[in-house]
C-alpha cells in the first residue's frame, strides 16, 4: 500500500505545481515582442516600398528576404507562445474559436524543439542568402565563412535533435510493446 504524502510534502508539491504560473509573464513579454516585430516589419516594408522604383533586382530580393526573415521570426515567437503556454502553464480551451489551428494543441515539447530549430535554420539560411545576394557590394570571405559555418551548425544540431527524438520514440515504443507482452 502506498504511503500518503505528509502535509509538508503536499504543500511543497502544490507550490511546485503552482510555480508554472511564474511563466505567464514571460509569455506576455513574448506577445509584446510580437508588437515590436510588427512595428519593425512595417518600418522595413515602408522603407522597401519607398525604394522599389529605383531598386535593383538584387535589392528587391534582399528587401523581400528581410521581410520573410521578420515573418519567420514572428512565427517562431508565436509557436513558442502557444506551445510553451499549453505545455507548461495551462491548457487553452479552443471552444468558441472556429478558426483554431489544430496544431496548437498537439505540439509537445519535442515537437516544439524541432519547430524552433527548423525556424532558426530557415532564418539562418535567409541571412546567408541575403549576404550572398550582396556579394558585389562587399566581399568579406571570412565573414561569409562564419555565416555558412554557423548555419551548418544549426542544420547539424537540428538533424541531431531529430535523430535523438526519433531514437527516443523507438525506445519508448519498444518499451511499451514489451510491457504489453508481459500482461
C-alpha positions as CSV (number, residue, x, y, z in Angstrom):
1,X,0.0,0.0,0.0
2,X,1.3,3.4,-0.9
3,X,2.1,5.9,1.8
4,X,0.0,9.1,1.9
5,X,2.1,12.2,1.5
6,X,2.5,14.4,4.6
7,X,1.3,18.0,4.9
8,X,4.8,19.4,4.2
9,X,5.3,17.2,1.2
10,X,1.8,18.0,-0.1
11,X,2.4,21.8,0.4
12,X,5.7,21.6,-1.4
13,X,4.1,19.7,-4.3
14,X,1.4,22.3,-4.5
15,X,4.0,25.1,-4.6
16,X,5.9,23.3,-7.3
17,X,2.8,22.8,-9.4
18,X,1.6,26.4,-9.0
19,X,5.0,27.7,-9.9
20,X,4.2,27.1,-13.5
21,X,2.2,30.4,-13.4
22,X,5.5,32.2,-13.0
23,X,6.0,31.5,-16.7
24,X,2.9,33.6,-17.7
25,X,4.7,37.0,-17.6
26,X,7.3,35.5,-19.9
27,X,4.6,34.7,-22.5
28,X,3.1,38.2,-22.0
29,X,6.5,39.6,-22.8
30,X,6.7,37.5,-25.9
31,X,3.3,38.8,-27.0
32,X,4.7,42.3,-26.6
33,X,7.7,41.3,-28.6
34,X,5.4,40.4,-31.5
35,X,4.2,44.0,-31.4
36,X,7.9,45.1,-31.7
37,X,8.4,42.8,-34.6
38,X,5.2,44.1,-36.3
39,X,6.5,47.7,-35.9
40,X,9.9,46.6,-37.3
41,X,8.2,44.8,-40.2
42,X,6.1,47.8,-41.1
43,X,9.1,50.1,-40.9
44,X,11.1,47.8,-43.2
45,X,8.1,47.5,-45.6
46,X,7.7,51.3,-45.8
47,X,11.4,51.7,-46.5
48,X,11.4,48.8,-49.0
49,X,8.3,50.2,-50.8
50,X,9.8,53.7,-51.0
51,X,12.8,52.5,-52.8
52,X,11.1,49.9,-55.1
53,X,11.2,52.1,-58.2
54,X,14.9,52.7,-58.1
55,X,16.0,49.4,-56.6
56,X,18.0,46.8,-58.5
57,X,16.8,43.2,-58.7
58,X,19.2,42.2,-56.0
59,X,17.9,45.0,-53.7
60,X,14.3,43.8,-54.3
61,X,15.2,40.2,-53.4
62,X,17.2,41.3,-50.3
63,X,14.3,43.5,-49.3
64,X,11.8,40.7,-49.6
65,X,14.1,38.3,-47.8
66,X,14.3,40.8,-44.9
67,X,10.5,40.8,-44.7
68,X,10.4,37.0,-44.8
69,X,13.1,36.9,-42.1
70,X,10.9,39.1,-39.8
71,X,7.8,37.0,-40.6
72,X,9.6,33.7,-39.8
73,X,10.9,35.2,-36.5
74,X,7.3,36.3,-35.6
75,X,6.1,32.8,-36.5
76,X,8.8,31.4,-34.2
77,X,7.7,33.6,-31.3
78,X,4.1,32.6,-31.9
79,X,4.9,28.9,-31.8
80,X,6.8,29.4,-28.6
81,X,3.9,31.4,-27.0
82,X,1.2,28.9,-27.9
83,X,3.1,25.7,-27.4
84,X,5.0,26.8,-24.3
85,X,1.9,28.1,-22.6
86,X,-0.1,25.0,-23.5
87,X,2.7,22.6,-22.4
88,X,4.0,24.4,-19.3
89,X,1.3,26.7,-17.9
90,X,-2.3,25.7,-18.7
91,X,-4.4,24.2,-21.5
92,X,-6.0,26.7,-23.8
93,X,-9.7,26.0,-24.5
94,X,-10.3,26.2,-28.2
95,X,-14.1,26.4,-27.8
96,X,-15.5,29.5,-29.4
97,X,-12.6,29.9,-31.8
98,X,-13.9,28.4,-35.1
99,X,-10.6,29.1,-36.9
100,X,-8.5,27.5,-34.1
101,X,-5.4,25.8,-35.8
102,X,-5.3,22.1,-35.0
103,X,-1.6,22.0,-34.5
104,X,-1.6,24.3,-31.5
105,X,-2.8,21.7,-29.0
106,X,-0.8,18.9,-30.5
107,X,2.8,20.1,-30.3
108,X,4.6,18.5,-27.4
109,X,8.0,19.7,-26.0
110,X,9.9,17.5,-28.6
111,X,7.8,19.0,-31.4
112,X,8.4,22.5,-30.1
113,X,12.2,22.0,-30.1
114,X,12.1,20.7,-33.6
115,X,9.9,23.6,-34.9
116,X,12.1,26.1,-33.1
117,X,15.3,24.7,-34.6
118,X,13.7,24.4,-38.1
119,X,12.7,28.0,-37.9
120,X,16.2,29.0,-36.7
121,X,17.7,27.1,-39.7
122,X,15.3,28.9,-42.1
123,X,16.1,32.3,-40.6
124,X,19.8,31.5,-40.7
125,X,19.5,30.4,-44.4
126,X,17.8,33.6,-45.2
127,X,20.6,35.6,-43.6
128,X,23.2,33.6,-45.6
129,X,21.2,34.1,-48.8
130,X,20.9,37.9,-48.2
131,X,24.7,38.1,-47.8
132,X,25.3,36.1,-50.9
133,X,22.9,38.4,-52.8
134,X,25.1,41.3,-51.7
135,X,28.4,39.8,-52.7
136,X,29.2,42.5,-55.1
137,X,28.6,45.2,-52.5
138,X,31.2,43.9,-50.1
139,X,33.3,40.8,-50.3
140,X,34.4,39.6,-46.9
141,X,35.2,35.9,-47.2
142,X,35.9,35.4,-43.6
143,X,32.5,36.9,-42.6
144,X,30.8,34.7,-45.2
145,X,32.6,31.6,-44.0
146,X,31.5,32.3,-40.4
147,X,27.9,32.7,-41.6
148,X,27.9,29.5,-43.5
149,X,29.7,27.7,-40.7
150,X,27.1,28.9,-38.1
151,X,24.3,27.9,-40.5
152,X,25.8,24.4,-40.8
153,X,26.0,24.1,-37.0
154,X,22.3,25.0,-36.8
155,X,21.5,22.4,-39.6
156,X,23.6,19.7,-37.8
157,X,22.0,20.5,-34.5
158,X,18.6,20.2,-35.9
159,X,19.4,16.9,-37.6
160,X,20.9,15.5,-34.3
161,X,17.9,16.6,-32.3
162,X,15.5,15.0,-34.8
163,X,17.7,11.8,-34.7
164,X,17.7,11.6,-30.9
165,X,14.0,12.3,-30.7
166,X,13.4,9.5,-33.3
167,X,15.6,7.1,-31.5
168,X,13.9,8.0,-28.2
169,X,10.5,7.4,-29.8
170,X,11.7,4.0,-31.0
171,X,12.9,3.1,-27.5
172,X,9.6,4.2,-26.0
173,X,7.6,2.2,-28.5
174,X,9.8,-0.9,-27.8
175,X,9.3,-0.5,-24.0
176,X,5.5,-0.2,-24.4
177,X,5.5,-3.3,-26.6
178,X,7.5,-5.2,-24.0
179,X,5.1,-4.2,-21.3
180,X,2.0,-5.2,-23.3
181,X,3.6,-8.7,-24.0
182,X,4.2,-9.3,-20.3
183,X,0.5,-8.7,-19.5
